[in-house]
Amino acid sequence: MSTQGKASKSASGAAMSKYDVEVEGRLKALESTITELKKEINSHRHAAPAAKSSGDGGRVDALVEKLNSCEAFTQYFPKGADGVRRIDI
């Protein structure tokens, strides 16, 4: 003997069980939450980071220069336009 869902009807008119109704409700809630989150993400903006402003007082640049003076490090890096191998960040 087959049992048909009697809790509700779907948009197409098919019978839905209590479980189907519960799942449909949860799905609609998730879809609306996703829509709200997408709107929030699209409206959220950050200021562009300042170029090479890391607040380290130039210590990183000094470190890169020191490493560029050591051939043991630079031998693994590609050559620049001037033909010299160096770390380029």
N, C-alpha and C positions, 0 to 999 in steps of 0.2 A: 504494500500500500504506500503510495507516495504522498508526501506532505508538501503542500505549497506554502510559501511564506505569506503570512496574512498581516504582518505588521505594517506594511506600507507598500506603495507603488513607486517604481522608479520613474524617471522622466520619460522613458519609452513605454510605460504602462505595465511593465513586468512586475510580478509580485516579489516583494523583498522580505526576508526573514528579519527577526530582531537583530541578529548579528550583522546582517547586511546594512541595516539602518544605522547601527552603532558605528560600523566601519566607514560608511558614507559621511556621517557627521564628523568623525575624526579627520577624514581626508579633506573635507571642506575647511575645517579649522586650520589644518596644516597649510593648505593652499592660500588661505587668507593671510596667515602669518608670514609665509614666504613673500607674498605680494607686498606686505607692509615693510618687511626687511629690505627688499629690493629698492623700494622708494627711499628708505632711510639711507641705504648705501649710496644711491645715486645723488642724494642731496648732501652727503658728507664730503667735505673737501679739506685737504691739508695744504698749508703753505709749502711752496717748493723749497727744498733744502738749499741753503746757500752754497755756492760753488767752493769746494776745497776749504770750507770753514769747519774744521773739526774741533777747534778749541784746544788743540794740543800744544799750542805755542810754537808750531813749526818742527816739533820733534820727529814727526813721521817723515817729513821731507828730509830732515837731516839724516835719519836712519836710511832712507832710500839712497841718498847720495853716498853714504858710507858703503852700503852694499854694492852700489854700482862701481865703486873703486876696487872691488875685490873680484878678480877674474873667476875665482872658484864658484861664485854665485851667478855671475852674468853669462857664463858659458852655456847655460841652459835656456837663455832667453833669446828671442829673435833679434836680428839686426834691425836697427832703425834706418831711416832714410839716409843718414850719413855713414852707414856701414858699421856702426859701433853697436855691440850687444849691450843692452841695458834693461833694467827693470823699469817698466813704464806703467805707472798707475794713474 
